[in-house]
Amino acid sequence: MGLIEILKDLVYPEKAVCLACGRKYDHSEIEGICDRCLTRFSFITEGCPICGREVIPATLIAGEPCPECRAERPPFKLARSVFSYSGYAREILLEFKYGHRPDLAKPFADLLYLYYAEYLADKEIDFIIPVPMHGERKNYRGYNQAERLAAQLSQKTKLEYKDILQRVKNSLPLYTLTKKARKLELEGAFALKEEIKTDIFRGQNILVIDDIITTGTTAAEISHFILEIMQAENVYILTTASVPVKVM
Amino acid sequence: MTVQLLAVLIYFLFYLKISRNSVFIFLLLLAFFLGSFSFVADNYRYYAPQSISNFQSQAKVLVKARLEIDPGDLSGSNYYLKVKELNKHNFRYGKIIVSKRCFDNYHSGDLLSLYLKLSLPQKQLNPGGFSYRNFLKQKQIYLQGWQPTNIKFLAASFDYRKLIIKLKSKFLDKVDLLFQDKNQALIKAVVFGERSALAKKEKSLLRGAGASHLLAISGLHIGILVFALQQFILKFFKQSKKTLFSLSLCLVIYILMIGASAAVIRAASLALLYLWSVELKRDTDFLNLLAVTLIINLIFDPAAIFKVSLQLSYLLVLGLYLLTPFLNKFLPALLAVSAAAQLAAFAITIYYFNQYNYIAFLTNIWLIPLFSFLLPFLFIIILISFLNITLASLGAIFAAKLLNITFALLTLMVKLQGKPLLFKTPPLFLVVIYYCLLFYLPLTFRHYQINFSLKTQQLKQITVLTAFIISLLIFSYQNNSQLLKVTYLAVGQGDGIYVEFPNGEKMIIDTGPPGKDNMGIAYTIIPYLDHFGIKNIDYLVISHFDADHVGGMPYLLKNKQINNIFIPPFKKPAKYHVWLNNYLSTHQQPKLYKLTAGQQLQVGQCQLSILNPLINKISSDRNANSIVILVNYKNNSFLFTGDLPASQEKRIIREYKLKKINILKAGHHGSNTSSCAELLKNLRPDLTVISVGRNNFGHPAPEVLSRLNKYNLKYLRTDQNGAITVLSNGSQLKIKTFLREEKKSKLIGQALPELLKAFVF
């Protein structure tokens, strides 16, 4: 019986299954998510040159920074996101975050890598750091999605992965708060893990990985921390998704 | 070498497309391993001590062998003998090919004893030529048998072929009953794979129209049949498992009946694998299944990987699979399919056949739909004829009408095309590059969901496209070497010399013997010209009108464009004079000139002096009238003497005070009537070429050979050395013979298995 099964597997090998929709597929650019699903993502190719978010309507900026970045230049050098946080892509990302689907980290990291290669490969980045999650929340959800993404990406990019930050304040879930309240909530939220020396980060370029940019508050706050406390030279942000900037 | 290159090509394909599917590459590697291993094994078998290829005897040999009849070729003229004993010695490997005439009363599988004359099949003697020996060797046939006598029946044994032949004969009888001559042959060929049933004319019609895939039962056939059969059987059983079993059985019997070619096995196993996948509830992956069929093919015939049919068939399928969706973006579906097929077939066709029938593009557009209807229809008629002959003959009338239309359309296609395109044989690496580019091209046009690198992609598209077009241009590139090139072709018993002047003008001196059905020239001079992509001949010289010099002329005139033809004056017109006269009265080309002694021709920097015949001394002996040409290129000289007898040789030596020359073509194929001592003494040629083949005249005469040895003159023979090519730059000569030492391949054949053994044990 065993031999027949092996023969069957040789002649008719099983096809890969899409982690997003669960269907089998023949071919896709991203291993793990099928072509059909990818067509339903709205990938950002022309966003704000600074924060990397999609601007709606796009014609308004045409290569200029979005109004939010113009109002206040963010502390990071630049940020990029793979797709806009809406529709089907949002569902899949939520699944990844809350649905206990760590397997989705691999295809998402592959997506991140494409964006890294396009925008960040020439930036001489030294370390990859994930946005930390508070211990209690990590216990509750099972894993930190940003950590998973960063670890996968560091494998692909051969950049050193450093999990050195921790969240000392179990802040409220940010999506419940306004932009101002977020900033207040996040103040003093980040700290170095114990016994971590910051020497090696002095004057270096740091890439911060997160799952989403909503208003950019977390990105700004962590950038401040890295630039000031750790004395890094530049901070870059790469996230899977971002909420579009709507210009009225 | 070929295998490695192919493997690289396949790996390249794999690398681009299917990196996910590790099974696929595993299967391919397995296939290539199998292929190379069995190639070595095949070679070993050929050279092994128990192989009949080592047996040589001039006398008749007592053969004990089992008769094998190929069920796929009942209309052919040959049977095969699987040898058990030769002169009471046991032999394990090799078959003998014999004419079937004397074996009418015997069946496949019968053990016979008989007396046979044995000979090795003809090997390749000319560049671009055909090696009958290798062709047969691939089928494990090592010897040809002649004049069977004293055939005795020893024992019968079970042979599946006997049953298949019985079944097939029944079908063929029905075809004879239902259809008339011309259609009979076509239906036998197209439906039952009886290629030999077709007359040469129809074969060349089909080939010329680019429909030779109909001639050889192809993957398309099987596809159409499987589809039709499936619909039909499904009606009976309503149950897919039973349907599948009966379908598989029918298909296997049919394949055995038509003789399994690579394309047929590929198509049939692909179709069955697809059908069974539903039953087994498994996913299918086209490329993976294709690799499986390749393995199946190699199990049936290990040497298949070196055969045109397999290579063409797989490249075609890959081309259709990869290119059709791509071309479909720009072309309607039917055109896209046809174009994809043409692009995929192009390079490999050129590589093997030099000719490319571009009209195939058009032919297939109407022929394939027509055929998809006609083929199942013919099948149904033949099946019905077993039940009700009247009904079937009604259908047959209709089918005959359709076939007549098909023939008329095919003729039209050939007329539309005129002559096929001719390309010189490209180097193998160019063919490989062509396919890499061709299969890579659609990938550069793939649509990406995330596309940053639109510009790089466009650049890639343009680069690959231009590289592809350049590779196409290289195929048609003809370079001029600026050398004088003289090739004494091995045309059998006769003369056939090709001269290419430094300015690119081309001359042929004599056309070899006619052979049966023009086989003489069709297998020697024409393939040689095709190999180098030569369409036009500026000068054709017929030294004299004996059949072994002029015999190929009609075929040459029909197949190549000849601008001028030079002949000697004559007393009494020979058979070919009459033919030529008729031909010239209906054709513009070529222009006819009579050459006589004293005339001079300047071709580029070469001086051609005509030394014979004398205009006022035309003899009734045709040999004595032979045109003799002395070609001078700066410091090098060549003398072409036709069949000039010794008396005239002495005359030209005295009259023109000829001194040393470089290359002499020995007069009259080395007969003792030519190459007299006076000639050799005066000319002292660096090389004497004897253009000779198997003959009953005793050419070359031992006296001539000893005379050459006596004066310490080097000579080469076309029957032993193959085509002899002399290149001259005006001061230096380079001599190449087509046959070099054969020992090398023999050594590899024997050494490799030994090496393998050493590794394994």
Interface residues (C-beta under 8 A of the other chain):
Chain A: K8 D9 L10 V11 Y12 P13 E14 K15 A16 K24 D26 H27 E29 E31 D35 L38 T39 F41 F43 T45 V82 L111 L114 E118
Chain B: R20 N21 V23 F24 F26 L27 L273 S277 L280 R282 D283 T284 D285 N288 L289 V292 Y448 Q449 I450 N451 F452 S453
